[in-house]
Each structure stands twice: as C-alpha cells, then as structure tokens.
Amino acid sequence: MKILITGGTTFVSKFAAEYFVSKGNDVTVINRGSRPQVNGVTHISCDRTALGDRLSGKRFDLILDVTAYTEEHIKTLLDAGVSFDDYIFISSSAVYPETNPQPFTEEQPCGYNSVWGDYGMNKLKAERYLQANVPNAYILRPPYFYGVYENLYREAFPFDCAMQDRTFYLPQNGDMKLQFFHVADLCRFVEILINKHPENHIFNVGNKAIVTVKEWVELCYRAAGKTAEFVSVSKAVPQRDYFCFYDYEYVLDVSRQNALMPDTVPLAQGLQEEFAWYKNNPDSVYNRKPYREFIDNDLVKK
C-alpha cells in the first residue's frame, strides 16, 4: 500500500511508520524535520497547517492521521489536494465526559471532559469535521498508549524508581484503574480495518484487561528485574505532584475492537519490551516531571 502518516518521528507515529515500512508498504510521512526520520520513508518536510501544494495530486491507499489535535489540522489536510481510499484518525477517549456511565461505549454522547479540558474538545471537533467531510473515515479512541518510543514521562518514572531501588509513593491504596493499548496492537488493528472495512466506523481501542495503578507499578518494577515496595500517600496531596497519572479513572468498552481483534499484547510483555528499549534510550523521554524531587523534599522529609 501507499500510506501517508502524519508525524513519523515520535512515539505512536514513529512506531507506525516503522511498522508499515517493515511490512513492505510505501510510506510517506509529514513532519517538520526536526528529528531523525524512520529508515525507508519518504519525508515531506513542513508543518501540517502549511502544506501548500506538497500533497496536491498525490494519491494514497491510506491516510493514518496520528497528529491531528484540532479541526484545523483535519481541514488543512483535506484541503491539500490529496486523494485517498481510507482515512483513519487517532482520536482520544478524552471525548467522553467523565460524567458518562462507565465503561464508556461508542454510542454514548461526547462532550466536555473537565479532566482533559480543551484537548478533548478539540479532538471531538476534529472528529466531527472529519465525519462531515469523509463519512467513511474510521475514528479510533484509545486510552493510554504505551510501548517502544514512548516519549512521555509515564512508564519511565517507575522504571527510573526501580533502577534506583526507590520505594514507590502510591496514591492512597493504589486501586485507581488504568487501561492501556500497545502501539503494535494499534498498527495491527489498522491493518484489520483496511482489510475488512467493518460497518462500524468509530472504535474504542484498548486492552480488555484493566489494571490498578499498584498492579501497573509492580509490572514496571518487574520489567526492570525489581520488586516494588510502597508508601501510601494521602488524597490530600495533589496526585500529579508525585505521580504520573491524573486522579481520574475510566474504562472503555472495547467489545467492537475485540470482535475483530480478540488478542492484545499482554501488559507484562509490552512493559518488558518498553523497559529494554528505555534502558538504552533514556534521552528519548521528554518533559521529565520532578516527581522524585517532590517526593524527596515534600513527602520523605515530612
């Protein structure tokens, strides 16, 4: 296939570009060229909001849109003179209001989520613009992505703590639920969509198995060959000062996905793969938050 991927140099889009190149596809990426490109791609260097005529007259079997965060991002791409057979947009579960009953289903009304704020609303506006202009587009709503090339300071935080033999400071009793989706499973599901063209065009995607934050930390430590020991932190302490997830739990119903792709990468296996990569690429994680500093200065000393 000829595939156009937006992004291509960080985390999800980088993994996707590498994955589809490895499958023998002709992959083109759009990004500003500020980071190294995946081997084997054709690179179009520009900001996606200033495409000019770079895509005019080009045709692709698939557009995999990983980096659209606003309605403008969708509009500028559709207005660029490109033609395509399939369009898959990676949206977000942030489009579901936190007041919806859980697990969130694709049939539920979407709207403002006070935890995610403008991020969720902008994703929703992008979805709606795409649906209005490309009715056959597919929209995927993931929970937390994880895997090789993760650039946010999430798994890297407990990995660091494990490698330094630190006690882990856990929100309350650690029973807040988390749901994940491996980037390899995303790519596999994209392949299924373009091969089967299912009738449904909106899918929640993610692992069927839900874990607590305590279980997730234990798996991260285990991936590093360590055993986690915990200290419980009172709810009175703002969770984001010392921990890498908001104090917000939600669960997606992924029945539609499971009907097409029953199996996903086991979380323990995916975390082991991510740790092996992270250990050799610690500088690939950006915007490290001062969680450990807060713990040492404001929790340990108290």
Legacy VTK file of the C-alpha trace (Angstrom):
# vtk DataFile Version 3.0
C-alpha trace
ASCII
DATASET POLYDATA
POINTS 302 float
0.000 0.000 0.000
0.844 3.643 -0.315
0.367 5.116 3.150
0.564 8.709 4.359
1.304 9.066 8.085
1.165 12.407 9.849
4.135 12.772 12.161
6.541 9.871 11.959
9.303 10.916 14.355
7.882 10.444 17.876
6.173 7.621 19.733
2.927 6.442 18.075
3.545 7.909 14.637
7.197 6.813 14.629
6.280 3.271 15.619
3.542 3.193 12.970
5.879 4.450 10.241
8.478 1.828 11.137
5.835 -0.904 11.403
4.292 -0.263 7.989
7.673 0.132 6.285
8.676 -3.247 7.740
5.573 -4.749 6.123
6.750 -3.638 2.695
4.488 -0.613 2.304
5.367 2.652 0.560
5.210 5.080 3.494
5.244 8.871 3.288
5.437 10.991 6.441
4.655 14.657 7.054
6.608 16.420 9.776
8.795 19.473 10.306
12.028 17.508 10.029
13.286 18.454 13.485
14.105 14.831 14.395
15.616 11.870 12.536
13.333 10.061 10.108
12.500 6.364 10.101
14.573 4.477 7.532
12.688 3.789 4.330
10.070 6.553 4.459
9.521 9.385 2.001
9.656 12.609 4.010
7.593 15.711 3.286
9.093 18.474 5.409
6.515 21.022 6.548
4.061 21.960 9.241
0.767 20.197 8.564
-1.064 23.529 8.767
1.079 24.949 5.941
1.088 22.171 3.344
0.948 24.410 0.279
0.958 22.213 -2.823
3.146 19.460 -1.350
0.306 16.913 -1.454
-1.530 18.262 -4.474
-2.308 15.467 -6.946
-0.872 12.714 -4.724
-2.888 9.586 -4.026
-2.668 7.165 -1.111
-4.401 3.946 -0.202
-4.467 5.061 3.420
-4.044 8.236 5.427
-3.175 7.384 9.025
-3.667 10.636 10.910
-1.878 10.415 14.244
-1.132 14.094 14.860
-4.464 15.865 14.315
-5.407 17.648 17.523
-7.784 20.278 16.136
-10.400 20.774 13.447
-7.891 22.950 11.558
-5.460 20.028 11.354
-8.090 17.913 9.599
-9.256 20.745 7.364
-5.827 21.713 6.064
-5.040 18.111 5.176
-8.337 17.548 3.373
-7.913 20.850 1.521
-4.389 19.995 0.344
-5.453 18.335 -2.912
-4.636 14.797 -1.792
-6.819 11.802 -2.666
-7.121 8.564 -0.726
-9.133 5.398 -0.265
-9.149 5.103 3.538
-8.677 7.647 6.324
-8.052 6.556 9.916
-7.920 9.225 12.614
-6.384 8.529 16.023
-8.673 10.481 18.311
-8.906 10.050 22.090
-11.085 8.699 24.865
-10.974 12.267 26.224
-14.036 12.983 24.042
-16.236 11.226 26.649
-17.446 13.403 29.550
-16.333 11.987 32.870
-19.983 12.083 33.952
-20.922 9.357 31.414
-21.643 5.906 32.856
-18.694 3.548 32.625
-17.428 1.682 30.754
-17.628 4.322 28.022
-19.214 2.994 24.833
-19.069 4.354 21.306
-22.821 5.058 21.367
-22.569 7.443 24.328
-22.827 11.217 23.793
-19.491 13.013 23.597
-18.668 16.394 25.077
-16.567 18.314 27.560
-14.427 16.350 29.995
-13.242 18.529 32.886
-10.063 16.483 33.359
-8.855 16.804 29.759
-10.416 20.201 29.005
-9.666 21.727 25.605
-7.646 18.719 24.492
-10.727 16.517 24.499
-12.990 19.148 22.952
-10.501 19.857 20.161
-10.266 16.136 19.391
-14.057 15.981 19.286
-14.273 18.938 16.896
-11.681 17.245 14.679
-13.763 14.053 14.704
-16.912 15.909 13.721
-15.255 17.803 10.898
-13.805 14.575 9.528
-17.151 12.769 9.772
-18.901 15.614 7.951
-16.395 15.589 5.095
-15.254 11.956 4.949
-18.243 9.890 6.140
-16.395 6.593 5.628
-13.393 7.577 7.737
-12.543 5.447 10.756
-12.110 7.046 14.174
-10.184 5.299 16.970
-10.486 6.353 20.616
-7.634 4.921 22.705
-6.930 5.090 26.438
-3.211 5.381 27.362
-0.783 4.228 24.679
2.418 2.516 25.752
5.352 0.736 24.157
8.653 1.352 22.428
9.337 5.035 21.612
7.101 6.310 24.437
8.215 9.929 24.842
6.112 10.979 27.832
7.351 10.552 31.385
4.957 7.754 32.320
6.451 4.239 32.342
9.866 5.863 32.527
9.038 7.175 36.014
8.562 3.777 37.736
11.377 2.389 35.565
13.688 5.068 36.995
12.478 4.397 40.522
13.056 0.674 40.077
16.564 1.118 38.691
17.410 3.349 41.664
15.869 0.893 44.164
13.482 3.555 45.379
10.377 2.946 47.454
7.370 3.905 45.354
4.956 6.526 46.672
1.491 5.363 45.670
-1.772 7.322 45.552
-3.810 6.080 48.544
-4.148 2.278 48.351
-3.338 2.109 44.637
-6.705 0.838 43.448
-7.309 3.509 40.790
-7.902 1.728 37.474
-5.887 2.212 34.275
-6.386 0.942 30.736
-3.636 0.699 28.122
-3.137 -0.049 24.440
0.140 -1.168 22.901
1.264 0.704 19.788
1.808 -2.608 17.976
-1.830 -3.515 18.606
-2.860 -0.170 17.135
-0.997 -0.985 13.924
-2.485 -4.474 13.796
-5.963 -3.033 14.221
-5.358 -0.505 11.436
-4.498 -3.424 9.148
-7.709 -5.184 10.134
-9.799 -2.108 9.399
-8.430 -1.606 5.905
-8.691 -5.308 5.095
-12.202 -5.883 6.437
-13.818 -2.422 6.208
-16.275 -3.090 9.046
-19.640 -1.358 9.131
-18.847 0.465 12.384
-16.628 3.497 11.873
-15.939 4.521 15.484
-13.999 2.183 17.768
-12.832 2.366 21.323
-9.470 0.602 21.311
-7.519 -0.786 24.243
-6.733 -3.822 26.331
-9.765 -5.644 27.644
-7.819 -6.286 30.866
-7.854 -3.386 33.336
-5.144 -2.906 35.956
-4.866 -0.836 39.111
-2.081 1.688 39.467
-0.462 -0.570 42.057
-0.503 -3.511 39.654
0.905 -1.306 36.897
3.795 -0.124 39.087
4.513 -3.708 40.159
4.698 -4.747 36.492
7.023 -1.836 35.686
9.360 -2.798 38.534
9.215 -6.444 37.472
10.179 -5.458 33.924
13.286 -3.865 35.447
14.013 -7.009 37.467
12.976 -5.438 40.776
10.198 -5.781 43.360
8.235 -2.700 44.322
7.796 -1.573 47.906
5.161 1.059 48.572
4.288 4.022 50.745
0.684 5.203 50.653
0.156 8.924 50.050
-2.861 10.741 51.399
-5.502 12.033 48.986
-4.836 15.479 50.461
-1.560 15.607 48.498
-2.138 16.592 44.838
-1.548 13.377 42.895
0.169 14.986 39.916
2.874 16.407 42.189
4.334 12.936 42.764
2.636 10.555 40.328
2.443 10.308 36.538
-1.340 9.991 36.073
-4.199 12.298 36.938
-6.529 11.339 39.770
-9.067 10.113 37.243
-10.062 6.588 36.385
-12.122 5.499 33.434
-12.718 2.318 31.481
-13.527 1.913 27.801
-15.807 -0.787 26.451
-13.701 -2.365 23.693
-16.203 -5.002 22.584
-16.252 -3.727 18.988
-12.479 -3.994 18.771
-12.421 -7.424 20.406
-14.883 -8.768 17.856
-12.291 -8.029 15.159
-9.062 -8.471 17.164
-9.605 -10.660 20.246
-5.986 -10.712 21.446
-3.737 -7.852 22.507
-0.149 -7.735 23.749
-0.089 -8.773 27.440
0.781 -5.733 29.529
3.665 -7.511 31.287
5.227 -8.401 27.940
4.755 -4.919 26.499
6.319 -3.296 29.549
9.315 -5.629 29.376
9.853 -4.600 25.745
9.485 -0.931 26.617
11.935 -1.184 29.516
14.533 -2.915 27.326
14.250 -0.027 24.865
14.142 2.702 27.533
17.233 1.407 29.337
19.236 2.124 26.179
17.365 5.287 25.153
16.648 7.314 28.311
17.078 10.625 26.494
14.135 9.829 24.210
11.696 10.707 27.007
10.824 14.409 27.019
9.443 16.773 29.645
10.509 14.823 32.678
8.444 15.891 35.638
10.060 16.493 39.063
8.123 13.732 40.829
11.133 12.321 42.632
12.225 15.786 43.767
8.780 16.446 45.220
8.782 13.096 46.972
12.240 13.671 48.469
11.577 17.262 49.516
7.897 17.232 50.458
6.976 13.651 51.340
10.073 11.910 52.694
11.141 14.830 54.897
7.685 15.084 56.369
LINES 1 303
302 0 1 2 3 4 5 6 7 8 9 10 11 12 13 14 15 16 17 18 19 20 21 22 23 24 25 26 27 28 29 30 31 32 33 34 35 36 37 38 39 40 41 42 43 44 45 46 47 48 49 50 51 52 53 54 55 56 57 58 59 60 61 62 63 64 65 66 67 68 69 70 71 72 73 74 75 76 77 78 79 80 81 82 83 84 85 86 87 88 89 90 91 92 93 94 95 96 97 98 99 100 101 102 103 104 105 106 107 108 109 110 111 112 113 114 115 116 117 118 119 120 121 122 123 124 125 126 127 128 129 130 131 132 133 134 135 136 137 138 139 140 141 142 143 144 145 146 147 148 149 150 151 152 153 154 155 156 157 158 159 160 161 162 163 164 165 166 167 168 169 170 171 172 173 174 175 176 177 178 179 180 181 182 183 184 185 186 187 188 189 190 191 192 193 194 195 196 197 198 199 200 201 202 203 204 205 206 207 208 209 210 211 212 213 214 215 216 217 218 219 220 221 222 223 224 225 226 227 228 229 230 231 232 233 234 235 236 237 238 239 240 241 242 243 244 245 246 247 248 249 250 251 252 253 254 255 256 257 258 259 260 261 262 263 264 265 266 267 268 269 270 271 272 273 274 275 276 277 278 279 280 281 282 283 284 285 286 287 288 289 290 291 292 293 294 295 296 297 298 299 300 301
